Each structure stands twice: as structure tokens, then as C-alpha cells.
Amino acid sequence: MTFKPNDSKLLLTLGYGYIQSRIDGSDSNRSQEHRIYQEASIPWNINNRIATFHRYRFEQRWIDNNKMKTRHRYNLFFNIALNQASFEKGTIYLSLYNEFFLYSWDIIIERIRLYSAVGYEFSEGSRLQFGIMRQYVGSNAKNQLQLSLHRFIK
């Protein structure tokens, strides 16, 4: 659920996620996570062609029925219009982001995500992106292809 205060660009969100994961190469070793999160997002346009988006998220996580763990996330997004002077229907754009994950009890970065994609705005505020995310967890790194649909609240 997302709330946008009147006369503000701030977006406040309360959400829930169910995540099922597995260790690479193993079909039997799976974990289940229930997650509740609160986030604040602030869009900020540098100019008509370059848009940024700051997101801070606080998560409460229950993994495999263990006690609750908390985590902080900060993400900085950049969208850069390539074929038009501003974002509108028909715009092809470059999307970039960098996200840091911090455990609540330490100031240790748990993971980092770097992302780049090409996107297309097919109607006002509705976009489709295809790209690659490189995720670092400790000394391990892996790439993931992503196809995503985005709807922006104006």
C-alpha cells in the first residue's frame, strides 16, 4: 500500500513479501521468508531528461520460522531519456541503480546490487525494462537478468 501526501513528491509504502530461495545447485535446500517493510521514496528530477529516485526501506524478516531479523536498504535510481527531451510515451531510456543492504545490529554491508537496463515508456507513467543486476553477497557475486514492469505515480 502506497500513500502520497498532498502537495508532496514523497511516497510512503507499507508492504509484505514472501520469498522462497534455494542454494545454487540444490533443489532440496530451500528457505522461506516472510517480510514486512516500510519505505519512503523521493523522486527528484535533475532536468527533463534525467530523473532520480531515492528509496529507504526498513524490513522485518522471518526466515524459516526463526526469530525476527531487521535490515535497512538504501537505493539510488537514475533514469536517463535517450531518444526524447523528456519522459513521455515512446521514450527509450537507460535505467541504473545501486542498492546497499545493512543489518540493523551492525554497520556491515550485507549485500550490494548494481543494475543497468534499457527501458521503454509505452504509456504515460507505465514502463517496461530489461536489464542485468549484479549482486554481491560477501565475496560472492552473481548476475541476474531482469524483466520488470513499472508504474509511476505522478
Secondary structure, DSSP 8 states (H G I E B T S, - for coil): -EE--TT---EEEEEEEEEEEE-TT-SS-EEEEEEEEEEEEEEEESSSSEEEEEEEEEEEEEETT---EEEEEEEEEEEEESSSSS--TT-EEEEEEEEEEEETTSS-EEEEEEEEEEEEEEETTEEEEEEEEEEEETTEEEEEEEEEEEE---
